[in-house]
Amino acid sequence: MNRYGTDGRRGRRGTTALLALTLAGGLLLTGCGGTDDASNGAKDTAADSRGGSGPMPAPDRPRGEGEHRYDGGTSSGGTGESGEGGKNGDSRQIAPDPDYLSTFALDVDTASYGYARRTLSEGRLPDPSTVRPEEFVNSFRQDYERPDGDGFSVTVDGARTDDEDWSLVRVGLATRPAERQSERPPAALTFVIDISGSMAEPGRLDLAQEALGTMTDRLRDDDSVAIVTFSDEAETVLPMTRLGDRRGRVHDAIDSLEPTESTNLGAGVETGYETAVEGRREGATNRVVLVSDALANTGDTDADTILERVATERREHGITLFGVGVGSDYGDALMERLADKGDGHTTYVSNPEDAREVFCEQLPRHIELTARDAKAQVAFDPETVAEFRLVGYDNRQVADEDFRDDRVDGGEVGPGHTVTALYAVRTRSGADGHLATATVRWLDPDSRDPHEESGDVESDALDDSVWDADRGLRVTATAAYFADALRSPGGDGSLPGAPGLSELSERADGLADRTENADLRELAVAIEDANRLA
């Protein structure tokens, strides 16, 4: 048995249905993370001769009853007949035959990578459960071609790994460049700020106050700001206030914040959204920005209840959530779930430079939305692909037949962003021709009209080694291999061709030296820290 999956031998079962399905078949202010941009699969299927293989768009109708579907984690038929299941129910699982589709909601979160760097710099390996590979990958700027208008461009490429027949295939989605601040819609931002006792630690509330003060001076006169604080209870410190000549009021409110008592996160979220609804402005971009260590310990600490409040306001008023995590102890899972439920985005800041970048540069620049409920679907060609797995996106998976169901939640993406999804793909021996088609579907932020864009990749695009590919793909591979190593501290990673941390550290050093890129230097330092600790 191949260690990356089983060698499916049931391919002639339902060949006609498989042919019809697979050949027909074919990611809030999202705006600001550590980037300006931002293992499901199919088993080997012995197929009858099917004629020429061309591009496979996303399916235009749901599948027939009784067919296997991969919904991210477990198959309907369990793992007995479907081969090796992911023991943790995550994306390392191989999808059951005959599924050659992969569908997920777009995600430009970067908090997992930022928190891992903070943890490593303090001499600790991060908890594997906090490591989300897609957030490592999306923390690095990519140079994908940009579309002319709203929506996405689609770039698909890849390269060979050191494991025979295994490649890494990259799906890159990009939005148009961000407009100058003077050309964007006005913003109505409600800041929900944690002032619990734990926020007294240096690098938490003080860091947020400094960055928020600078941001206030950089927003436009027609932007509006409200401030809600929470500890054991929540309070609206500043109702929605048009800046203009009132910036002094905002500065006074920010300067008055002092840490006290416990963390009633549920009350903070509820009051924050009530304040945002009361101050909601037509024609403006309405956002809630939550700044917290997300360590809820008072009041309603049930995540699902808090999340439902966020979801209700999202559905009724279209207000999205941007989560900014702080602190050496950080409720990563809760903050990520809040942002996902609130059609939002999370990032993590650990020093003044991070905070200034997020609040002062990226937040004002990426207030506008270009796409709502964006989903991606990748259709792999069964004549060239034996199996595949999506790297990460474990809690962003969408049922294949829901790709065009616009009632099903997707991700919100703003201008100036890129979103990257990476797949480990085992090609059939001697495979030649079409490999995969990637399709992204999104709704216009204003009209809610649906749009789609697709891109293809052929098997001959995989001729080069990953380490000889273009810089962007090498950076993606390095970040993904790093996340994979942190998720599997015992050394049994799930990605094919994984180098050891020592070799990966050398490769990251080389990338950083050649590019003189500060973000890549931080990556190289983090990998070196992990190698030393491991």
N, C-alpha and C positions, 0 to 999 in steps of 0.2 A: 504494500500500500504506500502510495506517495504520501509524504508527511504533510503535504498541503491539501490533501483531500482524497477522495476515493476515486477509483477508476471506473465510473459507471458503465455497466454492461447491459443496460436495459433500453438502449436507444431505439430499437425497432418498435417498441410499444407505442401505439398512437402516433405513428409517423405522419399521417395525414394531418392530424390536429396540430402536431408540432410544427409542421411546415407552414401551415396557415398562420400560426401564432408568431413564430419567431421571425418569419420573413416580413410579416406586416408590422411586427413590433419595433419600435425604437424608443440656489443653488438656488435706529430706528432712528428713530434716528439710527439706522443701521450704522450709520455714518462713521463711527470713529473707534478703531481699535488700534492695535500696534502696527497696523498697516494702512496705507492709503488706498489700497486696492479694495486688507483684510487681508467586512470581508465576506460581502455576500458574493455568490458566484454560481456558476452552473457546472454540473459535472460533465465528464466526457460522455458524449452521446453518439453511439454508432448510428450514423444516419444513412438512409438510402440516397441514391443519386437524386439530386434536387434541381439540377440545372444551374444556370449562372447565379452567382450571389451578388446582389447590388446593395445599395444603401438601404438600411432598415429604419424607417421612421418610427416614432412612438406609436403604439397601437391606437386605432381610432375607435375602439369599442371595448367593453369589458370582456374578459375571457369567459369561456364556457364553463358550465357547472362541472365540478368534480376535478378540474385541472389543478395541479400543484402550483402554488404561488409562494414566493419568498417575501415575507413582510418584515424582515429584519430581526433575526434572532432565532426563531424556531419555525420549522415548517409544519404544515398541517398534518403531515404524516409522521412527525417525530424524527428521530435520528436513526432508527433501526435500518430502514431500507434506503434512506437518503444519504448514507455515508456518515462521516465524522461531523458531529454537531459541535457548535461553539460551546465549550464547557461553561463559559460565563454568559451565554446568551447574547454575545456581542457580534460585531461585524467580522470576526475571524471565522465564522461558520461558512461552509460552502452551501450554496443554495441547491435545493433538490431539483433533479431533472423533471421537467424539461424547461426550466426557467432560464432564459437568457436576457432578462430585463433587470435593471437596477434603478429604483426610483427613490428620490429623497428630496426633502425640503432644503432650500439653500440656507446657508449659515455662514456668517462672517465673524462669529465670536473669536476672540483671541485670549480670553482670560486664563485658560488652562496653561498656555505657554508662559504668560507673564508670571503666574503664580509658581510654576515649576522653576523658573529662573530665580525667583526670590528664595524659594526653599533651598535650592542647591547652593546659593551664595551664602546661606546661613549654615551650611555643612550638613544638610539632611537631604536624603532622597525623597522625592515627592511620593505620596500615597498613590499607587498605581490607579486607583479608582478616580483620581482627579486628572489623569492624563487623557486628553482627547486629541487624537492625532490630527484631525482636521483643523483644530485651532492652532496647532504648531505650524501646519502647512500654510494656513491663511494669515500668519503673522508676518509674511514677507511679501514685499512689493513684487509684482510680476509685470512683464512688458507685453501682455497680450494686446492684439489689435483692438482698438476701441470703436464702438459703433458711432454713427453720425448723430443719431437722435436717441430718444429714450429707448430702454430695452437693453439687450445684450448682444455682444459678439460671442461666438463659440469657437474655441481653438482646441483641437485634440491632437496630442502627439504622444510619444513614448520612446522607450529604449530597453535594451536587454539587460537583465541582471546577470549575476555570476552563476545562477542556478539554471541548468539546461531547460530550455523551452519556457522559462518564466521571464516576463517583462513587467515593467511599470508603465501604465498608460495614464496620462494626465488629461483631465478635462478642465479647461480654463474658460471661465465666463467673465466678461468685463462689461462695465457700464461706461457711458460717456464721461469725459473729464468733468470735474466739478466746475461750475460757473464761478465767476467772480462774485464775491459776497454781495456786491451791490445789485446783482441780477437775480438772486434767489428770492423765494417768497419770504415774508416775515415769519418769525418764530415765536411761539408761545411755550416757554420752557418752565416746567414745575420741578424744582429741585427738592427731592426728599432726602434729608440728610440725617444720618445716624449720629446722635450725640450721647449714646450710652457710655457707661464707664469705660468699656474696652476701647473706645475711640480716643481715649487720652494717650494711648501709646504713641510715641513719636512716629510720624509717617502715616498717620491716619487723619484725624480731623484737622490738624494744623496744615497738613499738606493740601487737603481739599480746600480749606479756607483761602490759602494763598493763590491757588490756581483759579478758584471761582472769582476772586477779586480781580485778577488780571483779565479773565474772560469777560467780566461785566464791562470793562472798558473797551473791549474789542467788538462787542455786539453792536448792531445798528440801532439808531434812535427809534425805529419802528418795531423793534423786537420787544417782547414782554417777558418778564421773569416773575415767578412766584417761589417762595421758600417755605417748606414744611420741615419741621424737625420732629424726631421721635426718640424717646428713651423708654420710660415705663408707660408713657402715653404720648399722643401726637398733638402737635400744635401748628397752626398756620401762622408763621412768623411774619410773612409778607404775602398779601394777596396778589393776584396777577397785576403787575405794574408795568405800564409802557415806559420804556427807558427814557428816551428824550432827555429832559433835564432832571430826571429823578434818579440818576445813578447813585447819588449820595445815599438815598434810602436803601438801595440794594447793598451798598458797601456797609452801611450801619448794621443791617440785618446779618450779614456774613460775619462781621467782626464780633457780634454779640454772642456767637455760638460758643458754648462751653459744655464739655462732657459731664454727664451726670447719670447715675442710676443704671437701670437694666435696659434690655433691648426688646421692645414690643414692635417687632417688624410688621406684624399684621396691621396694627393700628397706623403705622407710618404709611404703608401702602394704601390703606383705605382712605385716610385723610388726604394723601397726596393726589389720588385720583379724583376725589370729591373737589379738591381745589382746582385741579386741571379742568374738570368739567365746568365748574362755575366760571373759570376764566377763559374758556375755550373761545378761540377766534376763528370765524369763518375766513377762508382764504389764506390762513396761516398754517404752518406746520406745528401741530400740537404734540408735545413730548413730555413724558415724565422721566426724569433722570434720578435714579436711586443711587446714593453714595453710602455704602455700608460695608461692614465686615460680614454681614449676613449671618450673624450668630444669634438667632432668635432664641430668647429664653424666658420671655414674659408674655402674658396675654395669649393670643391665638398663635401657637407655634406649629399648627398643622399645615403642612405645605399645600395640600390640595385645596383647603379652604382659602388660603391667601391667594393661590393661583386662580381660583374661580373668580375672585373679585377683579383681578387683572383682566381675565378673559372677558368678563361681562362688559367692562368699560371699553375694551378694545372693539368688541362687536358693535356696541351701541354708538360709540362716538369716534372710533378710529384713532384713538390716542395710543401711541406706541411707547414702549419702555426701553430705556437705555440703562443698563446696570454697570456701575463702576465699583469694582471690588478693591478693598484696601486691607492691610493688616497681615501680620505673619500667621495668625490664626484666622482662617477665612472660610466661611460657609459656601464653598464653591458650588456644591450641587444645588443648593436652594437658589442661589443667585442665577445660575444657568437656567433652571426650570422657570423661574419668574420671567426672565427675558424671553424665553421661548414661548411661554403662554401669552406674553404681552406683545408678540410680534416684534421682538426687539433684538438686542445685541448686548453682549457683555465684554468688558475689558477689565484689566487689572493694572493698577498703578502702585509702584513700590518706592518711587523716589520723585523729587521735584521735577526732574526732566520728563518722566512719564506723565505726570499730572499736567504740566504745561502743554505737552503735545496733545493730550486728549481734550482738555477743557478749552485751551486757548487757540489751538490750530485746527484740530479735526472737527470738534463739535460745531463751531460757527460755520465751517466750510462745507459740512455735509448735512446741513439741516434738511435739505430737500430730499424727497423720495422719488425714485425713478421706476420702481417696480414693487407691487404688492403680491403676496401669496405666490412667490416664485418657487417653482419646483423643477427638478432636472430628472430626465430619464435617459439612461444609456442602454442601447440595444446592441448586444454582442452577436456576431455572426456565428452560428453553430458550425459552419463548415470550416472556420479557421480557429475558433476558440474552444478549448476543452473545458476550462473552468476559470472562474474569476472571483475576486472578493474586493469589496469597497473598503478602503482604509478609513476607519472612523465613521462619523455620522451615525453612531449607534442609536441615538434617540431622535434622529431626524428622518428615519425611514418612512416611506409612504407606500401603501399598497399599490401595486402596479396599475390596477384598473382605476385608481383614484387620481391618476396623473392629470386627466382632463376634467375632473370633478372640481370645479372652482369653489365649491363649498368647503373643500378640504384645505386646511391651513397649510400655507407655505411660509417662505421667509420674505422679509422686507429688505430691500437693497437700495442704497442711494447712489448718487453720482460719484465717479472717481474711485470705484471699488473693483476689485477682482475677487472671484471666488474660485477656488481650486479643489477638485476632487481627484484623488489618486486611486488607481486600481492595480492590484496584482493580478496578472493575466497569464495563464498557461496556454500557449498556442499549440495546435496540433502539429505533429511532426511534418515538415515540408509544407506547412500552410502558406498559401499565397492568395492575395486578393483582399477583399473588403474585411475589415476587422470589427468596426463598431461605428454606430451613429449616436451622437449625443444631442438631445433636444432639451431646450429650456422653455418653460411656459410661465407667463406672468400676466398680471392684471395691471392695466393702466391705473396709476394712483388716483386719478380724478374720475375718469369715466367708468372704470372697472371693466373695460373691454379687454378680452383675452388676446394675447399675442404669443407667437412661437418663433424660435430660431434654432437651426440645427447645424451641426458640423460632423464631418466624417474623418476616419483615419484608416489607412490601408496597412496591411501587414509589413510592407517593405519600409514603413516608417520606423520599424523597430530594429533596424540593422545595427545601429551604434550601441555601444555599451552605455549604461547610465552615466558612468564617470567620464565619458567623452561627449556627452550630449551638451546642448546649449546650457548657459549658466542658470537660467530659470528652472529647468528640469533638474539640474544637479542640486540646486538649493531645495527644491521640493523634496527630492529623494533624501537628502541629508536630514531635513526636518522630520520627515516621516520615519526614517530609520531610528532617529533619536527618540521620538515618542514611543516607537515600538519597543526599544530597549528599556525605557522607563516603565512601560506597562508590564514587561516581563523581566523583572530584576534577576530571575534565576538563569537568564541567558537563553531561554527557549522562545525567541520571538516568533511572530507569525508571518513576517514578511520574507519572501524569498530573497536570497543573495545578500542577507544582512551582514554588514561588516561588524567586527567587534567595536566597542566604544573607543579603543585606542586608535584603530584605523580611521574610524569616523571622525575622531578629533583631529587627526592629521589632515583629512580631506576638508574639514570645515576651516582649519587654519589656512590652508592653501586658497580656498575661496575668498576668505577675508583679506588675505594679503594681496591677492591679485586685484580685487575690486576696491579695496580701501573703504569698504562699506561698514558703517558703524553697527547696523543691525546684524550683519553676518559676523562681526567680531564678537558681539554679545552671544550669538549662537555658539561660536567656537569656545568661548569661555565657559558657557553652561555645559557643553559636552565634556570639556576637560574636567570640570568640577564633578560631573557624574562619573567619569572614568576613575577619578581618584577615590570617590566614595564607594564605588562598586568593588 
